[in-house]
Amino acid sequence: MSASLRPDGSLGALREFMRAFRVQMRVIGALVLRELHTRFGRHHGGYVWLFFEPMMLAGCIAGLHAVIGHGMPGDMNVVGFYLTGYVPYYLFRGILNRSGGALHSNAPLFYHKQVTYLDVIIARNLLEIVAVLFAQLFLLYAVGVFNNQFPVNPAQIAVGVVLMGLFCHGISMMITSATVIGMEEVDRFIHPMTYLMIPLVGAFTMVWWFPSDFQQIMLLNPTIQLFEYIREGHFGPIVPYYYDLTYVISAVAITNVLGLLCLKAAGHKYPYLSDV
């Protein structure tokens, strides 16, 4: 008798899981809308700024280098090079810099049973990833109209930007957890560090520019490999690229697991965060 009930029990558990999953998806959707209203106001013009901000900053930097005639090794288009560097870096900087303030701006929501701290982080970072992905592809195609150099593989660019966002998502969970347990200094430290790390993340350099011994050290950083992957998606095989997607995906997975563990640990200090 017990054996015959197992399929029904498994089906019931699956239905319960799907019901809970749908609830959390609705919660995340509501949190995305709340974040939009909070950051950009309730007017449609505010939402435009979500996409316009990364496009404006990246366009100004790329345009400046084009005007001063700053050439690139390998005959890469200078505007495309800096667009594929600054826009993903904007995502890196935006997610990390906003991690510390997530608790204070959304604290009242955590008293609702359906809202977890993980939901809030996912909603905030999802918004950043979508906006930057749109800005990246739009800018590259817009520039392509003028220089006749369109992205060779837009799907690869999209995958690279998403992986960058997921990697930063894992780090953001660690930063947020540190601020939850009272380490506010971490948030103050992150803001200047994101600027000091520009030479280290690979936004404005390529691995093949450096000696082979130094290349092996550079490739230990997953973000450097992601910038290589994104640039290959735009320029194609005109210069050497160095990346290992297995390594990058493993780094993304490990970072997110560590971030979830940190959130769980932070939940012991704030009980309403325990169900992350």
N, C-alpha and C positions, 0 to 999 in steps of 0.2 A: 504493500500500500504506500509506504513512504517513497519507494522508488518511482511510483507512478505520479507522485505529486511534484517531483523535482522539476519537470519541464514547466508546470504551471508556476512554481515558485520562481524559477529563473525568468520566466516571461514577466511576472509581476515585478521582479526587481529591475528588469530592463525598462518597463513602463515607468516605474518610479524615478529611475535615473533620467529618462528622457523628459519627464515632467519637471524635475528639478533643473535640468539643463535649460529648458525653455524659459523657466522663470528667471534664471541667472542671465540669459541672453536679453530678456526684456529689461532687467535691471541695468545691465551694461549699456543698452541702447538709451535708456532714460538718463543715465549718468553722462553719456556723450552729449546729449542735448543740453543737460544742465551745465556742462563744462563750456559748451559753445555760448550759452547765454551769459555765463559768468565772465568769460574772457573777452567776448566780442559784442556783448549787448544783444538786445532783441531785434535790432534792425538788420535788414538784409545786407546793408553795407558793411556791417561788422564782420559777417561771415566771409566776405570777399578778402578781408585783411588776413584771414587764416592762410590763404594761398598766396596773397600778394606779398606778405612780409618776406618769406624765404626767396621768392622770385626777385624782389627788388634788391635785396642785399647781394644775392649771388650775381645778378645781372650787373650791378655796379662794379663789383670786384672784377668780373670777367671783362667788362667793357673797358675798365681802366687799363688792364694789361694789354688789351688789343690796341688801345689808342697810343700807348707809349711804345708800341712795336716790340713787345717782349716775346721773342720767338721761343719755340719749344723743341727739344731734341726729338728726332724721329719724325719731323714735319707734322706733328699733331697740331690741330687747330687750337690756338691759345684760348679762345672763348670756350670751346667744348671742354678743354682740359680743366679750366677753373670751375666751370659749371658742374662737372662730375666730381669735383673736389669739395667745393664749398657747400653745395646743397645737402649731400649726405652728412657733412660735418655739422651743418645747421641742425640736422636731426639728432646727431650725437650730443651736441651742446644743449639743445632744447630739452630733451628728455632728462638728462642728468641734472641740469640746473633747476628744473621744476620738481624734482623728486622730493626735496626736503619740505616743501610747502604743502604737499598733498594732505597731510594729517590736519593741519590747522584750518585749511579752507573747506574741508569736508567732514570735520569731526562730528557735527550733529547727525549726519547720515548714518553713522555706525551704530546708533541705538535702534535702528530698524533691523529686524532679524534677517531680512533678505539681502541687506547690503553688507558686503565684506570689504575689508581694505583692499584685497586683491582686485575686486570689481572696480574700485575707484582708480587704481593704478592702471589696469587694463584699459579703461575708458580714456584716461588722459593720454596714455601712450599710443593707443590706437588712433586717436585724433591727430597726433603729431605725425604718425607714419603715413596716414592717408594724405594729409596736406602736403607733406614733403614729396611723396611719390608723385602726386599730381604736378607739383611745381617742377620737379626734375624732368619729367617727360615733356611737359608743356614748353619749358625753356629750351630743351634740346631740339625739339621740332620747330619752335619759332626761329631759333638761330639757323636751323637748317634751311629755312626758306631763303635766307640771305647768302649763306655760304655753300649751299647745295651739299651739305654734309649731315645727313640724317642718321639717327641711331641705327647701327647694323643689326642689333638684336635687342629690341625694347623689352622683351620678356626677361632677358638676363639682367638688364638694368633694374627692372622691377623686383626681381628676386634678390638682387644685391641690396637694394634699399630696404626691403622687408627684413632681410637677415640682419642688417645693421640696426634696424629698429628693435628686433627681438634681442639682440645682444645687449643693447642699451637698456631694454626693459628689465633684463636680469640684474644689471648693475643698479638700476633705479630702485629695485626692491630692496637691495642691500642698503642703499643710502637712506631710503625711507625708514627702514627698520632701525638704523642707527639713530635717526632723529627721534623716533618713537621712544626709545629707551633712554633718552636724555642726552645724546651726543650731538647737540646742536652745532658744535664746532665743525662737524663733518660737512654740513650744508654750507657753512661759510668758506670752507676749504675748497669745495667742489667748484664754485664759481670762478675763482682765479685759475684753478688748475685746468679747466677746460680750455682756457686761452693758452696757457703755457704748454699744453700738450699738442698744440697744432703741428709742431715739427715731428711729433712722435706717432700720430695716428695715421699718417699717410695721405692726408688730404691734398697736399701740394707737392708731393714727391712720388717717384716711382722706383721700384726695387732695382730695375736694371741700370739705373744711374750709378749704383754703388758697387764697390768691389765684392767679389763672390763671398769672401769670408764675412763681411758685414751683412750681406743679404740674408744669411742664415739666421742671424740675430734679429733682423727686422721682421722676418716671417714668423717669428714667435708671437707677434701681435696680430690677432685676428682682424682688427680694423684695417691694417695695411693690406691684408689679402682681399678684404672686401672692396676697398677702393680699386685695387687691381682688377677685380672681377667686374665691377661696374664700368670701368674705363674700357675693358675689352668689349663689353656689350655695346658701347657707343662707337668706338673707333674701329673695331675689328682687328685682325692680325697684322697691323702695320708696325708694331713694336713688340718686344717680348713682354709677357705678363707672367707673374709668379703668384700662384694661389693653389690651395688644396681645399676643395669644398668639404671633404670629409673632416678635415681639421677644424674648419670654420663652424660647421654644424655641430661638431662635438663641443666646441667652445661655447656656442650659444646654448646648447642643452645643459652643460655643466653650470654655466652662469645662472641660468634660470632655476635650476634645482637648488643651488646655493641661495638664491634670492628667496625662494619659497621657504626654505628652512629658516632663514633669517626672519621672515615675516611670522612664521610659527613661533619662533623664540620671542619675538616682540609681543605676541599675543598674550604671553604669560604676565607681562607688565600691565597691558590694557586688555581686560577680559573680552571686550567687544570686538577685539581683533583676533580672537583665538581661532575662529573658523575661517581662516584664509584659504 
